Amino acid sequence: MNPNARRTNRPGFVEEEKAFDERVVHVNRVARVVKGGRRFRFQALVVIGDHKGKVGVGVSKGSDVSAAINKATDTAKKNLIRIVMYKGTLAHEVDARVGGANILILPASPGTGLIAGGVVRTILEVAGLENAMSKSIGSSNRINTAYATLEALKSMVPANKWVTRTHGIKNAKAIDAKTAKVDKP
């Protein structure tokens, strides 16, 4: 039996510990106008992460709040991404734009903490980042901000794939050597 599992009063029933931290960011009541009036539904925005570099965002609608949250959680699990972390922060600054929401996320030195607000802070927390700064420019729409943050984190390049100056100079010399051989008659 798992020592981290939680026991209940029911004999033989053991609830397993969840692998992901699930956070409901926003629940919105939406309406559809029909002949007899309005039909109300609920839309949920859920962020999940494992605090080790995996994070996902899900948006879904349901007839009641719990149905919307469950569907959004399933959507978030299907859209998990792995982000590159370097000593508890980002490897380099990243930015992305989705709709009118423009997000800029910067690495920070140890001890800075998370300087971010709203949806961006929640996403960075569940992803496992400890030190980062962010700036949200433009629209404050929570869904677009969440997707823009995810796009920014996706665009991060690990350090072993960076094109450095010495690497670029070696390639430039090789190209010059090839063209010099071709130019000779």
C-alpha positions as CSV (number, residue, x, y, z in Angstrom):
1,M,0.0,0.0,0.0
2,N,1.2,3.5,-0.9
3,P,2.2,5.4,2.3
4,N,1.2,8.7,0.6
5,A,-2.3,7.4,-0.1
6,R,-5.3,8.7,1.8
7,R,-7.6,6.3,3.7
8,T,-11.3,6.8,4.1
9,N,-14.0,5.3,6.4
10,R,-15.0,2.8,3.7
11,P,-13.2,-0.6,4.2
12,G,-10.9,-1.5,1.3
13,F,-11.1,1.9,-0.4
14,V,-7.9,3.8,-0.8
15,E,-7.7,7.1,-2.8
16,E,-4.4,7.5,-4.6
17,E,-2.5,10.8,-4.4
18,K,-2.9,12.9,-7.4
19,A,0.1,13.2,-9.8
20,F,-0.7,16.8,-10.8
21,D,-1.5,20.0,-9.0
22,E,-4.9,21.0,-10.4
23,R,-5.9,24.7,-10.0
24,V,-9.2,26.2,-11.2
25,V,-8.3,29.7,-12.4
26,H,-11.6,30.9,-13.5
27,V,-15.3,29.8,-13.9
28,N,-17.5,31.9,-16.1
29,R,-21.3,31.6,-16.6
30,V,-22.2,31.8,-20.3
31,A,-25.7,32.1,-21.8
32,R,-27.3,31.0,-25.1
33,V,-30.4,32.8,-26.1
34,V,-33.3,30.5,-27.2
35,K,-36.9,31.0,-27.9
36,G,-38.0,30.6,-24.3
37,G,-35.3,32.8,-22.8
38,R,-31.7,32.0,-21.8
39,R,-29.9,28.7,-21.3
40,F,-27.0,29.0,-18.9
41,R,-23.8,26.9,-19.0
42,F,-20.5,27.2,-17.2
43,Q,-17.0,27.6,-18.7
44,A,-13.9,26.6,-16.6
45,L,-10.2,27.4,-17.1
46,V,-8.0,24.9,-15.3
47,V,-4.2,24.8,-15.0
48,I,-2.4,21.6,-14.1
49,G,1.3,20.9,-13.4
50,D,3.6,18.5,-11.6
51,H,6.1,21.1,-10.2
52,K,8.9,19.4,-12.2
53,G,8.5,21.1,-15.6
54,K,5.2,19.7,-16.9
55,V,2.3,22.1,-17.3
56,G,-1.0,22.1,-19.2
57,V,-4.0,24.4,-19.7
58,G,-7.6,23.4,-20.4
59,V,-10.8,25.3,-21.1
60,S,-14.1,23.6,-21.4
61,K,-17.9,24.1,-20.9
62,G,-20.4,22.0,-19.0
63,S,-24.0,22.1,-17.8
64,D,-22.8,22.6,-14.2
65,V,-19.6,23.8,-12.6
66,S,-18.2,20.4,-11.7
67,A,-18.8,19.0,-15.2
68,A,-17.0,22.0,-16.7
69,I,-14.0,21.6,-14.3
70,N,-13.7,17.9,-15.0
71,K,-13.8,18.4,-18.7
72,A,-11.3,21.2,-18.5
73,T,-9.0,19.1,-16.4
74,D,-9.1,16.3,-19.0
75,T,-8.3,18.8,-21.7
76,A,-5.4,20.1,-19.8
77,K,-4.0,16.6,-19.3
78,K,-4.1,16.0,-23.0
79,N,-2.3,19.3,-23.7
80,L,0.7,18.9,-21.3
81,I,4.0,20.3,-22.3
82,R,7.5,20.0,-20.8
83,I,9.4,23.2,-20.2
84,V,13.1,23.7,-19.9
85,M,14.2,24.9,-16.5
86,Y,17.7,26.1,-15.4
87,K,18.4,26.3,-11.6
88,G,14.7,27.0,-10.8
89,T,14.2,29.7,-13.4
90,L,14.1,30.0,-17.2
91,A,17.0,29.5,-19.4
92,H,16.4,32.8,-21.3
93,E,13.7,35.4,-21.7
94,V,10.7,34.4,-23.8
95,D,7.6,36.2,-25.1
96,A,4.5,35.2,-27.0
97,R,1.2,36.8,-28.3
98,V,-2.2,35.1,-28.5
99,G,-5.1,37.3,-29.5
100,G,-4.6,40.6,-27.8
101,A,-2.6,39.2,-24.9
102,N,1.2,39.7,-25.0
103,I,3.3,38.0,-22.3
104,L,7.0,38.5,-21.6
105,I,8.7,36.2,-19.1
106,L,12.2,36.9,-17.8
107,P,14.6,34.7,-15.8
108,A,15.4,36.0,-12.3
109,S,18.3,35.4,-9.8
110,P,17.9,33.0,-6.9
111,G,15.8,34.5,-4.1
112,T,13.7,36.8,-6.3
113,G,10.7,34.6,-6.2
114,L,7.8,34.8,-8.7
115,I,7.0,38.3,-9.8
116,A,3.9,37.7,-11.8
117,G,0.2,38.1,-11.4
118,G,-3.0,36.3,-12.1
119,V,-2.9,33.4,-14.6
120,V,0.8,33.8,-15.4
121,R,1.7,33.3,-11.7
122,T,-0.5,30.2,-11.4
123,I,1.1,28.6,-14.5
124,L,4.6,29.3,-13.4
125,E,3.9,27.9,-9.9
126,V,2.5,24.6,-11.1
127,A,5.3,24.3,-13.6
128,G,7.8,24.4,-10.8
129,L,9.6,27.7,-11.5
130,E,10.8,29.4,-8.4
131,N,12.4,32.6,-9.7
132,A,10.9,34.5,-12.7
133,M,9.5,37.9,-13.6
134,S,6.7,38.5,-16.1
135,K,4.9,41.4,-17.8
136,S,1.5,41.2,-19.3
137,I,0.9,43.7,-22.1
138,G,-2.4,44.3,-23.9
139,S,-5.5,42.3,-23.2
140,S,-6.3,41.0,-19.7
141,N,-8.5,38.1,-21.1
142,R,-7.6,35.2,-18.8
143,I,-7.9,32.5,-21.5
144,N,-5.7,34.3,-24.0
145,T,-3.2,35.1,-21.3
146,A,-3.0,31.5,-20.3
147,Y,-2.5,30.3,-23.8
148,A,0.1,33.1,-24.5
149,T,2.0,32.0,-21.3
150,L,2.0,28.4,-22.5
151,E,3.2,29.5,-26.0
152,A,6.0,31.5,-24.4
153,L,7.2,28.5,-22.3
154,K,7.0,26.3,-25.4
155,S,9.3,28.6,-27.3
156,M,12.1,28.2,-24.8
157,V,15.3,26.6,-26.3
158,P,17.5,24.4,-24.0
159,A,21.1,25.6,-23.6
160,N,22.6,22.7,-25.6
161,K,20.7,23.9,-28.7
162,W,21.8,27.5,-28.5
163,V,23.8,28.9,-31.4
164,T,26.8,30.5,-29.8
165,R,29.3,32.9,-31.3
166,T,32.2,30.5,-31.5
167,H,30.0,28.0,-33.3
168,G,28.9,30.6,-35.7
169,I,32.5,31.7,-36.5
170,K,33.6,28.1,-37.2
171,N,30.7,27.7,-39.6
172,A,31.4,31.1,-41.2
173,K,35.1,30.1,-41.8
174,A,34.0,26.7,-43.3
175,I,31.6,28.5,-45.6
176,D,34.3,31.0,-46.6
177,A,36.8,28.2,-47.3
178,K,34.2,26.4,-49.5
179,T,33.4,29.6,-51.5
180,A,37.1,30.4,-51.9
181,K,37.7,27.0,-53.5
182,V,34.7,27.4,-55.8
183,D,35.8,30.9,-56.9
184,K,39.2,29.7,-58.1
185,P,39.3,28.9,-61.9
